[in-house]
Amino acid sequence: MAPAPKRNPASGVTKRPRLSQAEATARMLSATAQLLLENVPREVTVAQICDKAGVHPDYVVRYFGSREELLCQAIEAAFLGVFLSTNDGETTRLNLVLEGKADVQKLAQARMRTIAYLLGCGVGPERFQLSQRMVLESVASQSTNPNVQDRTRVNLVLIGTLIVQAMNTFAEVNDMTEQQRQDVLSYIGYMSQNGETVQAALGWDTPKAKPQKRK
């Protein structure tokens, strides 16, 4: 068993153990992600994070530059860690969402809530574009319907992702019931399974018209 932390007899304050940068960073990312799952981002303070992680408050600026950057890295690492580790042989990443897997749904909701908050704080949208591209490409790569073209596949993934993200961000504002959530997810699943119908109806199976050169 590890020895108990030493207390300063003069002040009664527990002395925090000295940590490497890697360990302190990992602790802060984990603590922040846990707090974001249970609280709205505005209420997740530096003091809360450091108390939960067992590190000095100065570490936030030292290792992340700002509280906002720590929030961003923590929720992205937590979400992508679960989402991208899916075993292709067991279920697709789209099904993780459509089947309402609790951990993924909760992380997705916390992620979008945190991104919306950070955008409001002035963080540029380009900060999230790479991770979002990874999500879209990951889902699209697991779409195996041979009757749809790449244009249709990408469009359907984009539409489904936007719907899920909007639902995760504004479900409470719209007072959605659990049945309504499931109905929306069923609709996304229907689009995915009947992509060729959507493709034909919207003309996504025809080549894009090439822009004419000016004379």
GUDO-986325 format. One line per field, with one value per residue: residue number from 0; z, y, x of N, C-alpha, C, O in turn; residue in one letter. Coordinates in Angstrom, 3 decimals. Each point is the difference from the previous one (the first is absolute). Example, Ala and Ser with C-alpha at 12.3 -4.5 7.8 and 13.67 -1.06 7.14 Angstrom:
BEGIN
k <- 0,1
n_z <- 7.800,-1.385
n_y <- -5.690,1.069
n_x <- 13.190,-1.386
ca_z <- 0.000,0.060
ca_y <- 1.190,1.190
ca_x <- -0.890,0.820
c_z <- 0.000,0.730
c_y <- 1.200,1.090
c_x <- 0.900,-0.770
o_z <- 0.665,0.169
o_y <- -0.019,1.108
o_x <- 1.036,0.509
r <- A,S
// end
This chain:
BEGIN
k <- 0,1,2,3,4,5,6,7,8,9,10,11,12,13,14,15,16,17,18,19,20,21,22,23,24,25,26,27,28,29,30,31,32,33,34,35,36,37,38,39,40,41,42,43,44,45,46,47,48,49,50,51,52,53,54,55,56,57,58,59,60,61,62,63,64,65,66,67,68,69,70,71,72,73,74,75,76,77,78,79,80,81,82,83,84,85,86,87,88,89,90,91,92,93,94,95,96,97,98,99,100,101,102,103,104,105,106,107,108,109,110,111,112,113,114,115,116,117,118,119,120,121,122,123,124,125,126,127,128,129,130,131,132,133,134,135,136,137,138,139,140,141,142,143,144,145,146,147,148,149,150,151,152,153,154,155,156,157,158,159,160,161,162,163,164,165,166,167,168,169,170,171,172,173,174,175,176,177,178,179,180,181,182,183,184,185,186,187,188,189,190,191,192,193,194,195,196,197,198,199,200,201,202,203,204,205,206,207,208,209,210,211,212,213,214
n_z <- 0.000,-1.544,-0.167,2.190,-1.140,-1.007,2.231,-1.077,0.894,-1.537,-1.815,0.296,-0.764,-0.999,0.926,-1.338,-0.556,0.549,-1.188,-0.709,-1.387,-0.302,1.639,0.088,-1.482,0.377,1.438,-0.765,-1.124,1.148,1.013,-1.327,-0.661,1.522,0.130,-1.537,0.942,1.357,-1.374,0.933,-2.247,-0.576,-0.093,-2.193,2.218,-0.209,0.865,-1.249,-1.684,0.415,0.285,-1.785,-0.945,1.293,-1.011,-0.538,1.489,1.445,1.273,1.303,1.612,2.050,0.972,1.204,1.736,-0.146,1.158,-0.882,0.363,1.946,0.213,-0.864,0.963,1.607,-0.464,-0.482,1.606,1.261,-0.768,-0.219,2.015,0.518,-0.315,0.716,2.062,-1.057,1.294,-1.384,1.132,1.188,-0.234,-1.008,-1.243,-2.098,-0.553,-0.411,-2.062,-1.951,0.302,-0.885,-1.540,1.664,-0.047,-1.402,0.566,1.505,-0.729,-0.914,1.463,1.058,-1.236,-0.395,1.651,0.003,-1.357,0.512,1.515,-0.618,-0.892,1.483,0.284,-1.731,1.131,-0.671,-1.491,-0.595,1.597,-0.954,-1.008,1.132,1.886,-0.390,-0.418,1.839,1.080,-0.707,0.396,2.040,0.425,-0.544,1.503,1.507,-1.166,0.813,0.621,-0.445,1.463,1.573,-0.787,-1.190,-2.180,-1.221,-0.959,-1.710,-2.068,-0.993,-1.022,-2.064,-1.776,-0.859,-1.371,-2.149,-1.324,-0.855,-1.794,-2.000,-0.996,-1.091,-2.061,-1.729,0.270,0.939,-1.481,-1.120,1.664,-0.695,-1.270,1.862,0.721,1.187,2.163,1.451,0.767,1.672,2.098,0.981,0.916,2.017,1.809,0.677,1.230,2.189,1.319,0.551,0.696,-0.129,1.893,1.906,0.158,0.333,2.122,1.078,-0.746,1.854,-1.040,0.495,-2.042,1.286,0.424,-1.988,1.682,-0.426,-1.644,1.519,-0.971
n_y <- -1.204,0.932,0.629,-0.202,0.840,0.671,-0.372,1.674,-0.886,0.681,-1.279,-1.686,1.243,-0.596,-1.321,1.797,-1.852,-0.644,1.716,-2.132,0.667,-1.502,-0.199,1.432,-0.316,-1.610,0.541,1.231,-1.111,-1.193,1.011,0.602,-1.566,-0.586,1.315,-0.460,-1.668,0.988,0.628,1.611,-0.013,0.842,-1.851,-0.199,-0.342,2.070,1.641,0.652,1.453,2.167,1.137,0.650,1.916,1.535,1.567,0.289,1.379,0.035,-1.752,0.921,1.500,-0.821,-0.923,1.550,0.762,-1.901,1.572,2.078,0.988,1.073,2.027,1.750,0.922,1.452,2.019,1.539,0.944,1.551,2.108,1.584,0.937,1.485,2.225,1.202,0.180,1.466,-1.488,0.327,-1.065,1.756,1.656,0.437,1.054,-0.789,-1.974,0.454,0.862,-1.025,-0.880,1.914,-0.343,-1.352,-1.933,-1.607,-1.369,-1.593,-1.905,-1.579,-1.237,-1.735,-1.887,-1.228,-1.449,-1.934,-1.682,-1.164,-1.621,-2.017,-1.307,-1.120,-1.917,-0.875,-1.718,0.165,0.924,1.783,1.398,0.798,1.717,0.732,1.203,2.201,1.211,0.585,1.798,2.105,0.911,0.917,1.962,1.945,0.449,1.060,1.876,-1.423,1.935,-2.159,0.090,-0.172,1.903,0.065,0.342,-1.784,-1.290,0.843,-0.175,-2.017,-0.469,0.825,-0.962,-1.940,0.234,0.584,-1.696,-1.502,0.630,-0.156,-2.028,-0.610,0.893,-0.977,-1.750,0.514,0.647,-1.679,0.129,-0.169,-0.760,-1.177,0.393,1.865,-0.216,-1.022,1.434,1.371,-0.803,0.029,1.983,0.488,-0.880,1.236,1.846,-0.380,-0.288,2.087,-0.836,-2.246,-0.730,-0.359,-1.896,-1.882,-0.544,-0.828,-2.054,-1.121,-0.599,2.035,-0.628,0.030,1.426,-0.804,0.559,1.136,-1.100,1.188,0.713
n_x <- 0.855,-1.379,2.155,-0.492,-1.790,1.891,0.125,-0.988,1.853,1.499,0.287,1.482,1.735,-1.939,1.563,-0.225,-1.157,2.079,-0.839,-0.224,1.643,1.646,1.535,1.742,1.675,1.522,1.624,1.728,1.604,1.517,1.722,1.716,1.471,1.534,1.812,1.593,1.145,1.496,1.665,-1.255,0.033,-2.003,-1.273,0.453,-0.076,0.876,-1.268,-1.770,0.284,0.398,-1.915,-1.219,0.732,-1.040,-1.298,2.157,-0.970,1.717,-0.637,-1.558,0.431,0.363,-1.823,-1.100,1.163,-1.203,-1.082,0.119,1.991,0.166,-0.936,1.121,1.809,-0.572,-0.868,1.557,1.270,-1.003,-0.304,1.568,0.360,-1.615,-0.052,1.758,-0.866,-1.348,-1.071,1.752,1.625,0.694,1.453,-1.950,1.541,-0.195,0.938,2.162,0.310,0.502,2.042,0.775,1.607,-0.622,1.167,-0.734,-1.680,0.459,0.963,-1.333,-1.177,0.970,0.009,-1.842,-0.480,1.165,-0.621,-1.864,0.304,0.804,-1.599,-1.293,1.145,-1.154,-0.925,2.114,-1.408,1.239,-0.735,-1.875,1.018,1.782,-0.183,-0.278,1.836,1.127,-0.810,0.367,2.019,0.080,-1.024,0.985,1.602,-1.279,0.417,-1.540,-0.958,-0.456,-1.717,1.577,-0.877,1.905,-0.448,-0.629,1.565,1.154,-0.901,0.132,1.938,0.371,-0.989,0.785,1.775,-0.402,-0.659,1.455,1.200,-1.033,0.000,1.886,-0.159,-1.076,1.381,1.981,1.587,1.001,1.512,2.147,-1.698,-0.450,-2.103,-0.319,0.543,-1.382,-1.558,0.619,0.054,-2.030,-0.549,0.894,-1.015,-1.746,0.401,0.398,-1.787,-0.619,1.982,-0.233,-0.993,1.147,1.160,-1.192,-0.562,1.798,-0.518,-0.599,-1.910,-0.811,0.688,1.829,-1.694,0.597,1.363,-1.886,1.027,1.161,-1.905
ca_z <- 0.000,-0.087,1.245,-0.016,-0.273,1.191,0.321,0.594,1.368,0.338,-0.636,-0.113,-1.407,-0.601,-1.043,-1.193,-0.498,-1.222,-1.135,-1.290,-0.882,-0.639,0.965,0.343,-1.163,-0.074,1.104,-0.275,-1.100,0.523,0.944,-0.753,-0.746,0.950,0.432,-1.123,-0.162,1.059,0.198,-1.183,-0.059,0.732,1.430,0.239,0.290,0.177,1.360,0.021,-0.782,0.692,1.230,-0.383,-0.570,0.992,-0.498,0.317,-1.017,-0.996,-1.052,-1.132,-0.933,-0.341,-0.930,-1.028,-0.470,0.481,0.404,-1.188,-0.744,0.774,-0.229,-1.369,-0.123,0.863,-0.522,-1.286,0.265,0.576,-1.017,-1.081,0.554,-0.012,-1.323,-1.017,0.401,-0.299,-0.786,-1.214,-0.115,0.953,-0.327,-0.648,0.858,-0.153,0.865,1.385,0.254,-0.269,1.015,1.265,1.003,0.996,0.175,-1.186,-0.039,1.048,-0.420,-1.159,0.495,0.711,-0.999,-0.729,0.967,0.268,-1.206,-0.100,1.034,-0.365,-1.120,0.603,0.711,-0.982,-0.630,-1.417,-0.426,-0.584,1.083,0.107,-1.329,-0.230,0.709,-0.616,-1.253,0.371,0.315,-1.242,-0.842,0.675,-0.244,-1.440,-0.397,0.397,-0.788,-0.989,-0.989,-1.326,-0.950,0.082,-0.397,1.069,0.283,0.837,1.282,0.786,0.338,1.017,1.258,0.466,0.475,1.237,1.057,0.388,0.769,1.324,0.751,0.369,1.043,1.227,0.497,0.256,0.402,1.220,-0.320,-0.683,0.898,-0.706,0.800,-0.404,-1.198,-1.127,-0.291,-0.704,-1.322,-0.828,-0.309,-0.957,-1.299,-0.533,-0.441,-1.231,-1.082,-0.290,-0.619,-1.281,-0.627,-1.452,-0.270,0.179,-1.076,-1.253,0.125,0.035,-1.112,0.460,-0.764,-1.277,0.150,0.184,-1.231,0.010,-0.318,-1.359,-0.066,-0.647,-1.263
ca_y <- 1.204,1.222,0.788,1.126,1.279,0.684,1.275,1.024,0.151,1.408,0.527,-1.014,-0.150,-1.198,0.295,-0.800,-0.679,0.544,-0.838,0.301,0.714,-0.964,-0.456,1.133,0.253,-1.069,0.189,1.153,-0.346,-0.922,0.718,0.957,-0.742,-0.465,1.163,0.451,-0.938,0.208,1.426,0.849,0.442,1.250,-0.281,-0.792,0.999,-0.460,-0.524,-1.323,-0.922,-0.286,-0.723,-1.373,-0.626,-0.013,0.749,1.425,0.773,0.574,-0.976,0.185,0.932,-0.497,-1.124,0.131,1.377,0.633,-0.907,-0.359,-1.024,-1.237,-0.514,-0.514,-1.233,-1.048,-0.605,-0.611,-1.250,-0.969,-0.434,-0.726,-1.238,-1.003,-0.099,-0.550,-1.306,-1.014,-1.153,-0.076,-1.283,-0.118,0.970,1.176,1.184,0.585,-0.744,0.405,1.140,-0.338,-0.932,0.717,-0.418,1.062,0.705,0.807,1.071,0.983,0.693,0.838,1.152,0.858,0.572,1.084,1.066,0.668,0.726,1.182,0.941,0.542,0.923,1.223,0.643,0.591,-0.978,-0.078,-1.293,-0.842,-0.806,-1.267,-0.555,-1.241,-1.105,-0.238,-0.702,-1.380,-0.653,-0.185,-0.983,-1.291,-0.555,-0.230,-1.157,-1.219,-0.112,-1.044,-0.136,0.065,0.672,1.459,0.544,0.701,1.270,-0.306,-0.510,1.132,0.876,-0.629,0.032,1.387,0.328,-0.724,0.545,1.315,-0.205,-0.507,1.058,0.987,-0.593,-0.017,1.362,0.730,-0.880,0.493,1.239,-0.402,-0.879,-1.250,-1.199,-1.099,-0.590,0.861,-0.245,-1.276,0.175,0.716,-0.950,-0.964,0.691,-0.003,-1.362,-0.220,0.657,-0.782,-1.279,0.237,1.064,0.053,0.707,1.422,0.336,0.155,1.096,1.297,0.102,-0.108,-1.045,0.561,0.716,1.440,0.757,0.719,1.429,0.353,0.980,1.255,0.272
ca_x <- -0.855,0.794,-0.057,-0.932,0.664,0.487,-0.619,0.860,-0.512,-0.242,-1.212,-1.043,-0.331,0.570,0.981,-0.264,1.194,0.582,-0.393,0.602,-0.921,-0.896,-1.004,-0.865,-0.853,-1.001,-0.947,-0.859,-0.894,-1.005,-0.865,-0.814,-1.017,-1.014,-0.787,-0.828,-1.104,-0.988,-0.274,0.114,1.408,0.251,0.140,1.206,1.024,1.376,0.118,-0.624,0.830,1.251,-0.309,-0.330,1.191,1.076,1.154,-0.006,-0.718,0.912,0.263,-0.915,0.637,1.326,-0.023,-1.034,-0.090,-1.225,-1.083,-0.773,0.729,-0.122,-1.353,-0.054,0.774,-0.537,-1.228,0.317,0.714,-0.941,-0.969,0.660,0.535,-1.069,-0.621,0.883,0.526,-0.999,0.438,-0.824,-0.671,-1.100,-1.042,0.554,-0.036,-1.322,-0.912,0.233,-0.884,-1.394,-0.480,-0.121,0.966,-0.038,1.255,0.260,-0.994,0.313,1.215,-0.324,-0.741,0.949,0.915,-0.633,-0.274,1.269,0.390,-0.866,0.452,1.312,-0.211,-0.511,1.119,0.903,0.887,-0.331,-0.538,1.043,0.582,-0.720,-0.274,0.731,-0.652,-1.306,0.260,0.293,-1.273,-0.756,0.687,-0.094,-1.337,-0.144,0.806,-0.696,-1.226,0.320,-1.075,0.628,-0.891,0.116,1.289,0.715,-0.684,-1.151,0.492,0.511,-1.125,-0.845,0.745,0.003,-1.356,-0.241,0.850,-0.525,-1.237,0.364,0.668,-1.010,-0.819,0.783,0.185,-1.245,-1.095,-0.638,-0.715,-1.233,-0.746,-0.235,-0.197,0.860,-0.603,0.343,1.408,0.093,-0.603,0.972,1.066,-0.553,-0.047,1.359,0.249,-0.765,0.745,1.199,-0.359,-0.669,0.761,-0.175,-1.255,0.308,0.940,-0.729,-0.965,0.681,0.937,1.383,0.675,0.457,1.281,-0.085,0.249,1.255,-0.175,0.443,1.072,-0.375,0.692
c_z <- 0.000,1.295,-0.145,-0.272,1.294,0.203,0.602,1.403,0.363,-0.543,-0.074,-1.423,-0.549,-1.123,-1.184,-0.471,-1.282,-1.150,-1.241,-0.849,-0.615,0.961,0.377,-1.132,-0.091,1.086,-0.295,-1.121,0.502,0.923,-0.727,-0.763,0.927,0.452,-1.105,-0.257,0.990,0.167,-1.331,0.010,0.818,1.473,0.331,0.154,0.109,1.379,0.105,-0.690,0.792,1.311,-0.306,-0.510,1.001,-0.469,0.387,-1.116,-1.081,-1.177,-1.228,-1.050,-0.464,-1.107,-1.112,-0.540,0.510,0.430,-1.215,-0.812,0.725,-0.186,-1.364,-0.119,0.794,-0.615,-1.353,0.215,0.534,-1.063,-1.080,0.490,-0.008,-1.422,-1.006,0.366,-0.277,-0.851,-1.191,-0.087,0.890,-0.349,-0.695,0.941,-0.134,0.926,1.474,0.386,-0.141,1.045,1.377,1.079,0.984,0.088,-1.182,-0.077,1.010,-0.364,-1.175,0.440,0.713,-0.975,-0.710,0.904,0.273,-1.209,-0.145,1.008,-0.405,-1.203,0.512,0.761,-0.958,-0.604,-1.451,-0.402,-0.598,1.057,0.056,-1.343,-0.253,0.679,-0.605,-1.330,0.263,0.294,-1.282,-0.883,0.604,-0.264,-1.483,-0.439,0.334,-0.701,-1.181,-1.038,-1.402,-1.014,0.069,-0.385,1.156,0.390,0.943,1.385,0.904,0.435,1.112,1.362,0.583,0.574,1.335,1.160,0.485,0.834,1.419,0.843,0.434,1.135,1.339,0.616,0.457,0.446,1.221,-0.263,-0.663,0.800,-0.682,0.985,-0.486,-1.257,-1.235,-0.388,-0.831,-1.402,-0.954,-0.410,-1.008,-1.403,-0.640,-0.509,-1.288,-1.198,-0.404,-0.758,-1.378,-0.771,-1.493,-0.389,0.097,-1.143,-1.309,0.043,-0.097,-1.097,0.403,-0.754,-1.363,0.219,0.198,-1.315,0.127,-0.357,-1.373,0.044,-0.703,-1.270,0.053
c_y <- 1.244,0.775,1.185,1.283,0.691,1.318,0.928,0.265,1.431,0.492,-0.996,-0.266,-1.250,0.393,-0.925,-0.669,0.653,-0.961,0.378,0.740,-0.955,-0.441,1.112,0.302,-1.042,0.161,1.136,-0.296,-0.906,0.710,0.960,-0.697,-0.481,1.145,0.490,-0.940,0.284,1.459,0.739,0.619,1.249,-0.249,-0.831,0.974,-0.635,-0.622,-1.405,-1.035,-0.410,-0.737,-1.475,-0.748,-0.100,0.702,1.468,0.760,0.607,-0.942,0.209,0.911,-0.542,-1.052,0.136,1.420,0.737,-1.072,-0.479,-1.094,-1.345,-0.616,-0.662,-1.333,-1.146,-0.665,-0.656,-1.347,-1.066,-0.540,-0.839,-1.329,-1.118,-0.235,-0.723,-1.368,-1.130,-1.114,-0.157,-1.293,-0.134,0.929,1.181,1.188,0.726,-0.706,0.307,1.135,-0.405,-0.947,0.632,-0.479,1.146,0.783,0.908,1.177,1.090,0.802,0.934,1.257,0.971,0.684,1.182,1.181,0.793,0.801,1.273,1.072,0.677,0.935,1.336,0.771,0.622,-0.959,-0.171,-1.382,-0.926,-0.891,-1.397,-0.714,-1.324,-1.184,-0.306,-0.732,-1.475,-0.777,-0.311,-1.072,-1.397,-0.667,-0.342,-1.249,-1.321,-0.157,-0.933,-0.203,0.139,0.781,1.516,0.426,0.782,1.305,-0.223,-0.439,1.140,0.908,-0.588,-0.005,1.406,0.385,-0.681,0.557,1.345,-0.132,-0.457,1.100,1.083,-0.528,0.006,1.384,0.638,-0.868,0.540,1.264,-0.319,-0.986,-1.320,-1.141,-1.080,-0.670,0.830,-0.155,-1.272,0.092,0.700,-0.936,-1.049,0.597,0.020,-1.390,-0.330,0.617,-0.832,-1.280,0.165,1.129,0.107,0.714,1.506,0.479,0.267,1.199,1.366,0.162,-0.075,-1.087,0.492,0.758,1.494,0.695,0.776,1.473,0.331,1.070,1.257,0.213,1.330
c_x <- 0.883,-0.110,-0.936,0.752,0.404,-0.737,1.033,-0.506,-0.316,-1.321,-1.131,-0.410,0.672,0.950,-0.225,1.290,0.511,-0.283,0.797,-1.024,-1.014,-1.098,-0.961,-0.971,-1.107,-1.052,-0.973,-0.995,-1.132,-0.977,-0.934,-1.116,-1.106,-0.901,-0.928,-1.176,-1.128,-0.425,0.011,1.402,0.295,0.289,1.231,1.176,1.388,0.175,-0.589,0.883,1.232,-0.219,-0.283,1.229,1.142,1.254,-0.132,-0.712,0.891,0.230,-0.896,0.624,1.346,-0.045,-1.034,-0.148,-1.218,-1.000,-0.769,0.682,-0.072,-1.388,-0.100,0.717,-0.614,-1.222,0.244,0.696,-0.948,-0.948,0.665,0.568,-1.019,-0.494,0.881,0.566,-0.980,0.593,-0.929,-0.799,-1.213,-1.165,0.644,-0.107,-1.332,-0.990,0.207,-0.931,-1.460,-0.579,-0.048,0.943,0.223,1.299,0.313,-0.971,0.336,1.243,-0.266,-0.736,0.936,0.955,-0.631,-0.325,1.280,0.462,-0.827,0.439,1.309,-0.086,-0.515,1.065,1.011,1.006,-0.436,-0.500,1.047,0.666,-0.617,-0.162,0.711,-0.686,-1.363,0.155,0.299,-1.279,-0.762,0.635,-0.085,-1.341,-0.158,0.753,-0.688,-1.346,0.270,-1.092,0.593,-0.818,0.070,1.411,0.616,-0.691,-1.172,0.445,0.452,-1.149,-0.866,0.690,-0.010,-1.369,-0.287,0.794,-0.506,-1.267,0.317,0.643,-0.982,-0.872,0.744,0.154,-1.304,-1.165,-0.728,-0.811,-1.340,-0.839,-0.365,-0.188,0.958,-0.543,0.339,1.466,0.152,-0.594,0.964,1.131,-0.478,-0.046,1.393,0.356,-0.725,0.716,1.203,-0.338,-0.619,0.676,-0.203,-1.287,0.210,0.888,-0.729,-0.937,0.663,1.046,1.449,0.765,0.477,1.299,-0.229,0.317,1.314,-0.240,0.572,1.070,-0.505,0.820,0.715
o_z <- 0.719,0.610,-1.083,0.420,0.991,-0.954,0.749,0.150,0.869,0.642,-0.169,-0.230,0.247,-0.884,0.153,0.072,-0.770,0.100,-0.163,0.313,-0.104,-0.385,0.110,0.240,-0.215,-0.248,0.241,0.079,-0.342,-0.110,0.333,0.006,-0.350,0.119,0.275,-0.552,-0.244,0.717,-0.972,1.072,0.603,0.636,1.174,-0.984,0.140,0.145,0.630,0.520,0.120,0.392,0.714,0.239,-0.203,0.280,0.408,-1.169,-1.121,-1.078,-1.113,-1.181,-1.161,-0.903,-1.021,-1.047,0.277,-0.378,-0.079,-0.499,-0.639,-0.176,-0.139,-0.502,-0.443,-0.029,-0.319,-0.669,-0.386,-0.070,-0.329,-0.752,-0.247,-0.421,-0.743,-0.834,0.386,-0.948,0.170,-0.570,-0.206,-0.025,0.198,0.961,0.936,0.630,0.790,1.117,0.858,0.276,0.973,1.172,-0.399,0.058,0.184,-0.300,-0.309,0.197,-0.043,-0.513,-0.213,0.190,-0.101,-0.415,0.108,0.153,-0.300,-0.318,0.128,-0.063,-0.487,0.173,0.429,-0.783,-0.263,0.545,0.039,-0.334,0.474,-0.056,-0.644,-0.621,-0.059,-0.333,-0.769,-0.392,-0.183,-0.540,-0.725,-0.306,-0.338,-0.890,-0.580,0.270,-0.855,-0.716,-0.359,-1.101,-0.720,0.219,1.010,1.176,0.958,1.006,1.173,1.145,0.914,1.027,1.205,1.067,0.938,1.113,1.201,0.959,0.969,1.183,1.117,0.921,1.044,1.216,0.999,0.053,0.050,0.585,0.262,-0.461,0.053,0.992,-1.070,-0.846,-1.060,-1.185,-1.008,-0.927,-1.171,-1.154,-0.863,-0.989,-1.203,-1.054,-0.843,-1.059,-1.185,-0.930,-0.816,-0.627,-0.551,-1.053,-0.852,-0.530,-0.680,-0.977,-0.546,-0.087,-0.712,0.187,-0.777,1.055,-0.528,-0.721,0.994,-0.934,-0.343,0.793,-0.983,-0.046,-0.975
o_y <- 0.066,0.019,0.568,0.139,-0.040,0.695,-0.427,0.535,0.259,0.807,0.384,-0.697,-0.227,0.779,-1.222,0.605,0.565,-1.194,1.145,-0.016,0.325,-0.084,-0.224,0.270,0.342,-0.192,-0.122,0.406,0.203,-0.194,0.101,0.458,0.085,-0.165,0.414,0.420,-0.352,0.288,-0.465,0.256,0.107,0.773,-0.242,0.546,-1.216,-1.023,-0.875,-1.094,-1.186,-0.833,-0.892,-1.199,-0.760,-0.444,0.449,-0.347,0.228,0.445,-0.357,-0.345,0.173,0.009,-0.680,0.202,1.198,-1.166,-1.172,-0.908,-1.046,-1.213,-1.085,-0.971,-1.148,-1.228,-1.000,-0.983,-1.165,-1.205,-1.086,-0.972,-1.155,-1.144,-0.858,-0.640,-1.144,0.257,-0.217,-0.018,-0.892,-0.426,0.268,-0.023,0.665,0.645,-0.091,0.051,0.318,0.037,-0.649,-0.034,1.099,1.229,1.122,1.122,1.189,1.214,1.116,1.088,1.210,1.157,1.061,1.155,1.226,1.123,1.062,1.189,1.215,0.995,1.059,1.214,0.659,0.421,-0.148,-1.001,-1.220,-1.015,-0.940,-1.101,-0.885,-1.046,-1.157,-0.866,-0.866,-1.160,-1.119,-0.858,-0.992,-1.191,-1.058,-0.717,-1.034,-0.948,0.298,-1.001,1.084,0.275,0.690,-0.728,0.276,0.357,0.753,0.433,0.052,0.448,0.715,0.220,0.177,0.608,0.635,0.115,0.270,0.746,0.520,0.143,0.510,0.738,0.287,0.134,0.718,0.480,-0.025,0.204,0.661,-0.455,-0.446,-0.101,0.123,-0.455,-0.556,0.040,-0.024,-0.640,-0.366,0.004,-0.433,-0.693,-0.221,-0.144,-0.720,-0.621,-0.155,-0.376,-0.921,0.834,1.100,0.635,0.765,1.094,0.990,0.739,0.939,1.034,0.499,-0.155,-0.764,0.602,0.575,-0.389,0.687,0.315,-0.403,0.940,-0.060,-0.248,0.397
o_x <- 0.997,-1.068,-0.143,1.148,-0.729,-0.350,0.878,-1.098,-0.832,-0.672,-1.157,-0.988,1.185,-0.357,0.015,1.069,-0.777,0.283,0.422,-1.191,-1.183,-1.166,-1.206,-1.177,-1.163,-1.190,-1.201,-1.160,-1.165,-1.210,-1.181,-1.143,-1.177,-1.214,-1.126,-1.017,-1.154,-0.959,0.597,0.550,1.067,0.716,0.284,0.501,0.139,0.668,0.594,0.216,0.304,0.816,0.458,0.150,0.947,1.113,-1.071,0.172,-0.457,0.394,0.387,0.046,0.369,0.838,0.103,-0.616,0.072,0.118,-0.369,-0.665,-0.108,-0.114,-0.565,-0.565,0.025,-0.083,-0.643,-0.319,0.096,-0.240,-0.476,0.058,0.348,-0.174,-0.476,0.642,0.240,0.741,-1.199,-1.091,-0.823,-1.154,1.185,-0.769,-0.444,-0.838,-0.940,-0.516,-0.823,-1.199,-0.385,-0.376,0.384,-0.021,0.472,0.408,-0.083,0.046,0.518,0.259,-0.081,0.376,0.616,0.097,-0.035,0.482,0.544,0.030,0.146,0.721,0.396,-0.111,0.947,0.851,-1.193,0.465,-0.162,0.612,0.638,-0.548,-0.566,-0.188,-0.416,-0.809,-0.417,-0.131,-0.480,-0.697,-0.072,-0.058,-0.530,-0.458,0.330,-0.737,0.834,0.011,0.459,0.477,-0.721,0.969,-0.648,-0.065,-0.177,-0.561,-0.369,-0.040,-0.410,-0.642,-0.178,-0.080,-0.483,-0.513,-0.016,-0.198,-0.554,-0.309,0.091,-0.349,-0.585,0.136,-0.022,-1.132,-1.230,-1.063,-1.005,-1.047,-1.146,0.723,0.594,0.770,0.288,0.332,0.707,0.496,0.094,0.428,0.763,0.240,0.138,0.619,0.534,0.098,0.295,0.713,0.043,-0.654,0.026,-0.055,-0.453,-0.199,0.268,-0.115,-0.579,0.663,0.872,1.207,0.573,0.198,-0.952,0.918,0.233,-0.738,1.111,-0.063,-0.738,1.205,0.638
r <- M,A,P,A,P,K,R,N,P,A,S,G,V,T,K,R,P,R,L,S,Q,A,E,A,T,A,R,M,L,S,A,T,A,Q,L,L,L,E,N,V,P,R,E,V,T,V,A,Q,I,C,D,K,A,G,V,H,P,D,Y,V,V,R,Y,F,G,S,R,E,E,L,L,C,Q,A,I,E,A,A,F,L,G,V,F,L,S,T,N,D,G,E,T,T,R,L,N,L,V,L,E,G,K,A,D,V,Q,K,L,A,Q,A,R,M,R,T,I,A,Y,L,L,G,C,G,V,G,P,E,R,F,Q,L,S,Q,R,M,V,L,E,S,V,A,S,Q,S,T,N,P,N,V,Q,D,R,T,R,V,N,L,V,L,I,G,T,L,I,V,Q,A,M,N,T,F,A,E,V,N,D,M,T,E,Q,Q,R,Q,D,V,L,S,Y,I,G,Y,M,S,Q,N,G,E,T,V,Q,A,A,L,G,W,D,T,P,K,A,K,P,Q,K,R,K
// end
